[in-house]
Structure formats: structure tokens, C-alpha cells
Amino acid sequence: MKRIGFVQTNPEFGMVERNVRRAIELASNVEADLLVFPELFNTGYLFLSREEVRKLAEGTDGLTVRKMSEFSAEHSTAVIAGFAERDGDKVYNSAVAIDESGDVRGIYRKTHLFFEEKLLFDPGDTGFKIFELAGMRVGIMICFDWIFPESARTLALSGAQVIAHPSCLVMPYAPKVDPVRAFENRVFIVLADRSGVEERGGKRLRYYGMSLIADPKMNLLVQAPEEGEQVGVAEIDPSLADDKRINELNDIFSDRRPGLYARIC
Ligand code: ACM
């Protein structure tokens, strides 16, 4: 059995040190094998320009990943956390995967950019990847990736047992959809959303919180409220996600008819 969870935070825009410290403070109160932190949990979400992103973005040698690696190693907890990533001239809306020894296993860069993110970030180029973390096969999608069922499907077909879903939800739909994605792919999903409101440059965004853990049968194992900071952890058997059968005659993966799905690609 494994303990997986989310850390729902309410970051202050631009206050990277403060936001990372607060997230680690919250996470230090629980025992878990894997914890998922929100999209851009270190910087906040409401960037006004690409220049602003460039200033706050970091590499994997930056403060954010360093501090999260230290946390992982100290607590033997694998971490997935969204952050603004700089790589040369490019900036990505990314998530880092850190194993339970504190080693960085890799990065996922958001595939489907939402609204003005298209003006702020470069489109992700990593594709959907699987990371071996704390004895589980974990895939990542970031926020708006949820609206494309191909994201979760690709991860599940690649062997994910758990899909980590760091988010800054500005629409209320993903907490309803994620349990369905978990069901149709027979995986666990950890939605780690932020809460609160950001107001900058005449713009205002409200975030929906409601972080959750869903199991392969669409059960909600734990869910946070819309407001506030909260850590939620559930004990799971990740091997349940390896069984795609729903009865003696149906297996939702081997019953697929990709030859008839050509329009999808
Ligand atoms: C979003 O993709 N952060 C809405």
C-alpha cells in the first residue's frame, strides 16, 4: 500500500521563497510516499508578460527544485510540483518529478496551454512521460491538459498507475471530470489545485481549489474545499490500476479498436 496526496496552497504572486516555504510547511505535517503540489505553486499564476515569466522562471538548479529535493530526501516523500521553468531563451509551464531520495527524475512541460499562457510560455515539448517514484508509475498532466482526454489516455496507455494533476483551475469543471478520467483509464488521479484570488494589472482570477484523489472506480478518496490551504492523503494499492478488466469478457485496454479511431490522430 502507498500513501499519495495533494498539497492545496494559496501562493502570493512573485513571492517564490515564501510560497515554497509555506508549501513545505504544510507538507511536513503528513506522512506520504508521493505528494503533488499545484501548477506554478512557487510563483503564482497571473503573469502579465513573458518578461515577468522570464524573471521568475528557474532551472532545475534553482531554489524551488533544490528546496523540494531537500524536502523529499528528508521525508522520504516523492514530489511532483509545478513551476515556471527557464531553459535558454525558452520558458515553460512545467512540473518536476523528484523521487523519494531527493533525486530529480525529470520534467514534464505543459502540452496544452490555456488562454493567455499562449502569449507567456513556450508550448511543452516533452510529451507525456512516466516516472518511477516511490515504487509507483506516475504520469503528469498540468491543468488545462485535462480537457483533452488524450492526455490521461496517453499516460494510462504508457503504464501510469497514478496521474498527478498540478493545477490552477479558473473553471470549475476538472474536479467533476477527473474522477471520470480515472474511471475510463482505470488509474488513480491526484488533482492538486490552488485556492484564492489573484488581482494584478487590472485582471482578476479566482481559483477553485477542490483538490482531490480519485480511484479507478471513480470514488473520491479525499477532497479539499474550494477555499484555503489543505493537505489530503489517501492510502492506495497502485496495482489496482494494472487491472483493466471490468468483467470476464471486457478489458478496457485490449477491447479498444484503434483501427477505427483514425480521426483521433
Ligand atoms: C489552466 O490551465 N491553468 C487553466
Residues whose N, C-alpha, C, O or C-beta is under 5 A from the ligand:
A	BS01	ACM	F114 C143 F144 C168 L169 V170
